[in-house]
Amino acid sequence: MGIKALAAKALAKYVIAARNRQYSNPVKLQLETLQSLLGAARNTGFGKEHHFSELHSPEEYRQAVPVRDYEQFKPYLERLLLKGENNVLWPGRPLYLCKSSGTTSGVKLIPLSRESMPNHIQSARNALLSYIHDSGKASFVDGKMIFLQGSPVLDPHYPSGIPMGRLSGIVANHVPAYLQKNRMPSFAVNSVEDWESKVDAIVEETLQKDMRLISGIPAWVQMYFEKLLLRSGKATIREVFPNFSLFVYGGVNFDPYRPKFRTLIGGDVPSVEVYPASEGFIAYQDSQREEGMLLVLNGGIYFEFIPTSQLFEANPPRLNIGEVKTGQNYAILLTTNAGLWSYLIGDTVKFVSLSPPRIIVSGRISHYTSAFGEHVIAEEVERAMKKAMDVCPAEINEFTVAPQVQPVEGLPYHEWLVEFSKPPENLELFAASLDRFMQEQNIYYRDLIKGKVLRPLVLRPLSCGAFNAYMASVGKLGGQNKTPRLSNDRKIAEFLLREFSA
């Protein structure tokens, strides 16, 4: 074991012990966070408008500050970005503007402050230190690490002049010095804008290196692996990188990709799931034995949770960390040291543990299928896909689900568009299994099938490359972009069926 690995073990022991002391009282930790945020921003325009100096409890905060999404925050951002005002949402001006793809708002610009940047850097570090402390394995720090991410080249926003870029590209400019020699790709290759050209260049640059940690969204890491095998002539990634020992991923549920990755890699590799968002680093996997990701309660974010069943009520309940329950879906609100206040980020989460508070991401508020009142969410289709693949072994590259409300003949149905890398031996049995598992999870869907309002789902295999082509067609190939697993319309489905029906 190298010097870096030994140092990493010592650091992990120290950092995780300090974190555990803080997490001994999550409610107190979050209350202190809220009070600190209110105090820091009391003299901003937003703070004065909402009387921050008079707020002393979560209840008073809830009454004074309503829930807002991006569209409702826009007037404040325009004062900052278009009129050049300072101290609007947070003291001073943002350090960066983070470009994020919005479902209804097009490109969103999320402010990042000097105070908020440590949350992104330290939470990523702590995810790795948690793995080291939990597993006792640290040899990956002695080799090369690759982060498949957006370009680190930042452009000034006009007219504010604030540097602007994707989250992963911004964070790439803040990689600690002790990781710079281990980190790949090089700045020049990382700056290539075209994603496919970038991955080709990364393959050439890393082919002969001692890669030990690989990180990225599964779909884009899969592309990297496939190109590596094609270029090297090897059968598995383990033959290319014998010391590859840790996969770090985020953005999507990994379970549907797992069989394909097992084939590409040549076996299983330990993994760590992370939950970074433009608005803040929300959670990371802290245990290899327990389900879920640990909420980052000590990173300058105050969390609130709205039961999804009550989200669209006039005055929905907003729960703090001491009021949530396991097994319930919540829309998540963030109040941050970048100037977001009870901000609805659009994700839904479910607690799997309260002590410590661990979550899984269950979907997006805007990503669902409910053309018939069934309200199917991402968690349900991903779990059904995993179970179907257990019953009928198969490997997939990607999939999405859309409603077919007006079929040419017969009853309406849910249409599953699946790009297989290894199709099941019996496609009909696979589809029947998918439908059975969906009915088990969603009683509304089951009732629609039993009541003959819907017929069982229809499975449409797609030719290879379908989803990459779709993402390229909408300018979202690579980086942090993810294909929606669910739609309530047929925009994605029609493109895929028109161009790539197998």
N, C-alpha and C positions, 0 to 999 in steps of 0.2 A: 504493500500500500504506500502511495506517494505522500509527500509532505502536504500537498493540497488536500488530499482526502483526510489525513489526520486532523488538519486544521478545521476542515469542514465539520467533522464529528464533534470537535470541541465547541465550535460555534453553535452547532445545532443543539447541543445539550443546554447551553446557556440561554439561547433565544427561546426555545420551547418551554423551559422552566419559567422564564419571565412571562411568557404569554399565558401559561396555565395559571399563574398567580392572578393575572388580570381577569381571566375568564372565570374565576371562582365566584364572581358575582356579576353576571351579565347585565342585569337590570341597572345596577349602580354604574357600571362602565358606560352603558348607553346614555344614562341620565347625565353623567359628567360630560360626555361627548356633545349632547344637545346644548348644555349650558355653555360650553366652550364656544360652540359655533354661534350661538345667539350673542354672546359677548363680543366675539371678534367682528361681527357684522352689524352691530347695533347702530353704527353711524353711517352705514351705506344707505343709498336711496331706498332699497327694498326694506332694510331694517327699520328705517324711520317710518316708512309707510305702514308697516305691520307692527309697530310699537314693540320692537324687540327688547328694549330696556325695561319693559313692564312684564315680560313673560318669564315665569319662574318654574313652570311645570309642563310636562307633556300635554296635560289637558288644556292649559292656556295656549300652548303652541298650536294645538289642533284647532282651537276656536279662532285663532288669529290668522292662520296661514292655510288657505284652501289647497286642495290637491290640484296640481297643474300638469299638463302634458307639454310637449314641445311647442305646439301651436300657441298655447296660452302663455308660454314663456317668451315668445318671439318679441313682444313689445319691449321687454326689458333688454333683450339682446340687441335689438335695433338701436336703442339709446346708446348702448356700448359700442356697437360695431359701425353704425352709420353716422351717429351724431358725435362720436368721440368722447362721450361722458366717462368719467372715472367713478369708482366707488358705487357702481350700480347694484350689482348682486353680491359682490365681495370686495374687500378693500383693494384699491388700485385697479390695475387692468389685468386680464388673464395673461398667463405666461405663454399659452398656446391655445389654438382653436382646434378641436378634434373633429374631423369629418366623419360622420356616421350616416349610414344609409337608413332613411326613415321609410316606414311602410306607407304613411299617408302624407308625409311632409317633404318627400324628396330627400335631398342631402341636408342633414342636420349639422349644425356647428355647435359643439358642446365645449364650454370654457373649461380649461385646466389652469389651475393656479400654482404658484410656487409651493404653497402649503399642501396641495393635493398630490403632487408628483410622488412624494415618498410612499404614498399608499400603493401606487402601481408598482414601484420598484421593490419595495420591501415585502409586499404580499407575494410577488413572484418568487423572491428569494426564500420566504418562509415556507412556501409550498415545497421547495426542494429540501430545505432543512428539516421539514416535518417528515419527508420520506426517509432522509438519512437517519433521523432519530428513531423513527418507527421500525425501520428495516435493519438498521446497522450497516447498510451498504452505502459507500461513498466513492467507490472507485471511478464512477463516471466523471467526477470533477478532474481527474488526471488526464482525461482525453479531450477530444473535440466535442463541442456542442453546437447544434444547428437550430436556428429559430426561423421557420418559414414565415415571413412577415411582409408587411407593406414597406414601401420605399422610405428610407430615412431622410430623403431630400424634402425639405419643407418649403412651401411657398408663402409669401406674405398675403394676408387677406386684404382685399381692397374694399373700402378706403382706410381701414383701421391700422394696417401694417403689422398686425399680430401674426406670427408664424402659424401656419396651418398645415395639417396633414392627418393621416390615419393614425389611430392609437398605437399600433405596433411600430409604425415608423417613428413616431415621437419618442416612444420608450426606447427604441434602438439608440437614440442619442444620449441615453442616460445609463447605459450598461456600465456597471462598476468596473473600475480599472483592473481589478484582480481577475475578471472574466474575459478581458479583451483578447488575450493571447489564445484562449481556448475557443472563442466564439467564431462561428461561421454563419453565413457567407461573408466575404469581404465587403467593405463599404461599396466598392464599385459594382459588384454583382448585385448586392442588395438594392442598389439604386435603379436597376433596370425596371422600367415601367411595365412592359408587356409581360404578362405572367408566364406564358409558355416559354418565351425566350429566356426569362429569368430562371425558370426551373431547369432548362437545358444547361444554362451557365452554372447553376449550383451543382448539377450532376458532375460536370467536368471538374469543378473546383474541389469537390469533396470525395471523388471516386477513390483516391489513394490515401485518404486521411483516416485517422483512428477515431471514427465517429462513435460516441458512446451515449450521448443524449440527443434525441430528435424531438422537436416540438412543433406543433401546428394544428390547424383544423384537419380532421381526418381525411376529408376528400382531397385536400391539396397535398398532404403527406403521401397519400396513396398514389397520386400522380407522380410525385418525386420517386417513390419506390419503383414504380413500373418503368419509369425512364432509366433509373439506375440499373435495373436488371437487363433491360434491352441493351444499354450501352456496354455493360460489363460482360454480358454473356453468361452470368451466373444464374443459378436456379433460385436462390433465396438471398434475402438481405443479410442473413447471418454469414453467408459466404463472402459477401462484400465487406461487411463490418463485423468481424468476429467478436468485438468487445461492446457492441450495441447492447445497452443494459437498462435504458429508461426511456419511455415514451410519454411526453407531456402533451395533453390535448385540451381543447375547450371548444365551446360554441355549439356543439351538438352532442346528442346521446351517442356514445361509442358502440353500444351493443350491436346495432345492425351491421357495423363495419367489422366487428371482431373476427368472424370466420375468414373474411378476405385477408385481413392483416395477418392472421395466423399462417395462411398459405404463403403470402408474400415474404414474411419474415422467416418462416421455417420453424415456427413454434411461438409460444407466448413470451412476451417481454413485460416486466412490471410497468405499470402506468400510473400517472398522476393527473387527475382532472382539475382544471382551473376554470374560474368564472370571472374573467376580466371583461369590463364593459367600458365604453367611452366615458360614462358617468362616474365610474369608480371600480376598483377591484373588489368584487363582492364576496367571493368565497373561494376556497381551495380545499382539495382533498388532503386531510391530515392523517389518515389512517389507511393502511392496506387491508385491515380486517373489518372495519365498520363502514356501513353504507353512508353515502352523502359527502357533502363538502362543508367545512367549517366556515361560518359567517365571519367576515373580518370586522369584528366589533371595535377594534382598537386602531382603526386607520383613518379617523376623521369623518366617518359616515354615521349618521343616525338613521336607523331603519324603522319604517312603519309597514304594516301589512293589512291589506283589505281582503276579506273573504271574497273570492271571485263571484260567488253567487249573489253578492250584494254590491258589486262594483259600480253598477249603473244606477243605484238608488240616489235620491237627491242628497242625502247626507249619510254616506256609508260609514260603518265603524272603522276606525284606524287604530290598529293594535300595536303595542310595543313588544319588545322581545320577551317580556314577562307575561304576555297575555295570549300568545299563540298556542296552538295545539298541533300535535302530530297528525298526519294523514289528511290535512285540510289544504286545499289549494288557495293560495293567496296571490294577489297582485302586490308587487313590491314597490314601495316608495323610498326615495333616497333624499336625505338632506345632507349636503356635503360641504367640505371646506374649499370647494371651487365655486360656490354660490348657487347651488341648486337647492330648492326648498320644497319639500314634500312633492318631489318630482316623480311622476309615473313613467317608469322606463319601458313598460310594455311587456315585461316578462312575468310569468307566473311561477311560483315556487311552492314546494311542499316540504314541511319539516319531517325528518325521519328520526331526529333526536333533539331533545331540549337541553340536555346537560351532558356534553356541551351542545350548543345550537348548530345542528347540521341540516343542510337542505339538499334537495335535488331540484333541478330546473324542470318544470312540468310542461312548459310551452310558452307561447306568446299570446297576448290578448287578441291580437289581430290575425293570428294564424289558427284557424279552426275551420271545421266543416259543420254547418248547421242549416243547410238549405231546407231541412224538414223538421227542425226543432231538436235535433239530436245532440248538438254541441259536442262533437268529437274533438279532442285536444291531442297535441303532439305526443304526450306521455302514453296515451292509449294506442295510437297507431305504431309507435316505436316498440312498445311491449308486445303487441300482437305480432309484429314482424319478427321479433326475436324468438317468440314461442313457435311460430310457424317454421322458422329455420331450424329449430331444435327437432321438430317433428319430421320435417322434410329437408334434409341438409341442402343448403344452397349458399351462394355468396353473392352479395349485391354491391354495386358501386353507389347507387343512390335510388331514392324513390320519393314520390309525392302522391297525395290523394286529393281528388276533386269530385264534386257532385255532378251527376248527369241527370238533370231535371227533366229534359225533354228528349228521351231516346227515340230512335226511329220506330221501334216497336217494344212492347212489353212495359213493365213497371220501371220507374226511375231506379237509380242505383248509385253506389259509391264506386268511383273508378280509381283503381290503384295502378299507377304508371311506374314500372320497376325496370331499372337497368341492371340486369344480372351479369356478373362476371362468370358465375357458374350456376346455371339454372337448375332447379330441382328436377329429379327424374320424372316426377308426376306433377305437372303444372296444375291440373284440376284439383288434386288432393291438397296441394299447397294453398290454392285459392280458398278451398273449403275450410282449411285449417285457419287461415287468416280471418275468415268471416266468423267462424266459431269463437275464436279468441276475442274478436271485437264485440260480439254479443255478450260474452261473459263479463267484459269490462264496462260496457255502456248499456244500461238498461233501456234507455230511450231508443238506441239503435236496435236493440233486440225487439222491443215492442213494435217498431216500424216494420221489421222483417216479419214477425209473427202475425201482425195485422195486415200484411200484404200491401202496405203503403210503399215499401221498398222491396226489391228483390235482392238476393245475396250479391256481394260485391263482384265486380268484374275486374279481372287482372289483365293488364296490357303490358307485355314485355316490350322493351325498347332496345334499339340497337346501341352498340357501344359508342360512348362519346356524347350521348344525347344531352345529359345534364350540363356537361362542360360547355356544349354549344349554346344551350339556353342561357347559362350564366354569362357567357361571352356576348350574347346578343343584347343583353341588358346592361353591359358594362360592369359586371360584377364577378369576373373570373379571377379567382385567387384571393390572397390576403385574408381578411377576416370575414369575407362574405360567405353566407350559407344559403343553400337552396331551401325554400319553405317546404316543410313536410306536409302542410295542409293549406288548402285554399277554399274559399267559399264561392269562388267563381271558376271559370274555365280558361282563363288567360294562359296560364302555364301549360295546362293539359292540351289545349288546342295547338300550341306551338310544338310540343313534343310529339303529338300524334301526327301532325302534318309532316314533320321532317324526319321522325325517327321511329315510327311504328315498325316493329320487327316482323 
